[in-house]
Amino acid sequence: MDMTYTVGLSVVALALVIGFTAIVRERDDLHRILLTDLAEVVSLVLIALVATDLAEALILPGLVVGISELMAVSEVYIAKEGLQAPPAEPAFHIEVMDSAPGILALILVAYGIVLSGFTGGAVAAVGAVFYFMCRGHAEQFELIETVSGYAWAIWIGSFFIFMFLPQYWFFAVMMAGGAILLKVMAKMSLVGTMRGGSDV
Amino acid sequence: MFNLPTANIGGQELFVLEFGDIVNYFSPYTAALFIFALIFTILAIVSRPERQVDIAFGGDAYYAKEVDPGLLRFQRFMAIACGLATLGAMVSGDIFNFTLFASLVGITNIGIVAAYRNRHVLNAAFQYGIVAMLATVPLFGGAAIILASTGTLSMWELFTDAVAVPVIAKAFLVIGVMGEGMAPFYVAKAEITRAQGAPFILMVHVSSLLLFLRVIEIVISM
């Protein structure tokens, strides 16, 4: 094996020992959640040490699994401690926040669709984030979830085309590009709703 | 085209499902596990959960616990998802897919028990969640070390004699699956079984046992 890999592995082992010792010693539940997240990052480092294209492809599912477990455990913690978010008033409210969001969001989303793919998703998401931050987001939340679900289905569908009908790859690329635009947009729009609220 | 390199553990392969370079397979061993998981998934779909009854000690009185229908729906969904993840892990022919399915089982197990508003159950679910999160470190670490040392994650390659998998990677894989499925930690699960809804809670146990059987097959074959 490569020398660099061995050195990296020993550093990771050291980090793991430190992290796990901290988790064993820590008594506060909230701090333990944070420390486990730290350990998860170390596992991503373990994958990243392989340093090939395949490792790059494996980090993403690893990250998703880590985040979803973190979210699940955090939800359990909130339920366990009986925590409730206080009813939040908007931090500030000015005239332009009533008039601008519609137009700006429309422009950004339209431009994002033209760009398509990851970049387009990010641009369109900025529009959606802006919209939700200025207006309420109580009702639109379900819409985002629905759109995200359809986008995922389209994405998977295009993967099946790649696998079983490779001659139609261009069509599949277009489908995947459009779907990932929607996915990225939906995920980043959630940032706009992160001020708390009834159904967040 | 495909021939399982070690036929003495899982038996000859019966059926091979090929997705590009990810090749799932059924051998008599994995097919048996698959059918077992399938039966319990179907049970989770069709069963009507029972009510839990608490007997008041020293008398005739008992409390019948009410189960919220919304909670049951969520729990049934999680149990079915757990069953599907177990099905995937049973037939996976790829180490990383196996680890992903294993961690999915861990997440859905947290989901099955976490819906209750009982403090003891939530406490147990929280501790269990911490263990499941920590277990992803050895789980993915094991897969990463296998990839780094052999250059492949396909079990079809790893099961051959030519490829030597380091012992540490095998150990990591087993420890990871133990943490995700909590197979040997029944003491920690004792509180979890106070949650209502027997068939769904059963899924927690079934999935962890099946996962453990599968990882043993993988580790011995490698």
Boltz contact constraints between the chains, C-beta under 6 A:
constraints:
  - contact:
      token1: [A, 32]
      token2: [B, 130]
      max_distance: 6.0
  - contact:
      token1: [A, 36]
      token2: [B, 130]
      max_distance: 6.0
  - contact:
      token1: [A, 36]
      token2: [B, 133]
      max_distance: 6.0
  - contact:
      token1: [A, 36]
      token2: [B, 134]
      max_distance: 6.0
  - contact:
      token1: [A, 39]
      token2: [B, 134]
      max_distance: 6.0
  - contact:
      token1: [A, 39]
      token2: [B, 137]
      max_distance: 6.0
  - contact:
      token1: [A, 43]
      token2: [B, 136]
      max_distance: 6.0
  - contact:
      token1: [A, 43]
      token2: [B, 137]
      max_distance: 6.0
  - contact:
      token1: [A, 43]
      token2: [B, 140]
      max_distance: 6.0
  - contact:
      token1: [A, 43]
      token2: [B, 141]
      max_distance: 6.0
  - contact:
      token1: [A, 46]
      token2: [B, 141]
      max_distance: 6.0
  - contact:
      token1: [A, 46]
      token2: [B, 144]
      max_distance: 6.0
  - contact:
      token1: [A, 47]
      token2: [B, 140]
      max_distance: 6.0
  - contact:
      token1: [A, 47]
      token2: [B, 144]
      max_distance: 6.0
  - contact:
      token1: [A, 50]
      token2: [B, 144]
      max_distance: 6.0
  - contact:
      token1: [A, 50]
      token2: [B, 147]
      max_distance: 6.0
  - contact:
      token1: [A, 50]
      token2: [B, 148]
      max_distance: 6.0
  - contact:
      token1: [A, 58]
      token2: [B, 96]
      max_distance: 6.0
  - contact:
      token1: [A, 61]
      token2: [B, 100]
      max_distance: 6.0
  - contact:
      token1: [A, 62]
      token2: [B, 140]
      max_distance: 6.0
  - contact:
      token1: [A, 65]
      token2: [B, 103]
      max_distance: 6.0
  - contact:
      token1: [A, 68]
      token2: [B, 107]
      max_distance: 6.0
  - contact:
      token1: [A, 69]
      token2: [B, 107]
      max_distance: 6.0
  - contact:
      token1: [A, 69]
      token2: [B, 133]
      max_distance: 6.0
  - contact:
      token1: [A, 72]
      token2: [B, 107]
      max_distance: 6.0
  - contact:
      token1: [A, 72]
      token2: [B, 110]
      max_distance: 6.0
  - contact:
      token1: [A, 73]
      token2: [B, 129]
      max_distance: 6.0
  - contact:
      token1: [A, 76]
      token2: [B, 114]
      max_distance: 6.0
  - contact:
      token1: [A, 76]
      token2: [B, 125]
      max_distance: 6.0
  - contact:
      token1: [A, 76]
      token2: [B, 126]
      max_distance: 6.0
  - contact:
      token1: [A, 76]
      token2: [B, 129]
      max_distance: 6.0
  - contact:
      token1: [A, 79]
      token2: [B, 122]
      max_distance: 6.0
  - contact:
      token1: [A, 80]
      token2: [B, 122]
      max_distance: 6.0
  - contact:
      token1: [A, 80]
      token2: [B, 126]
      max_distance: 6.0
  - contact:
      token1: [A, 163]
      token2: [B, 19]
      max_distance: 6.0
  - contact:
      token1: [A, 163]
      token2: [B, 20]
      max_distance: 6.0
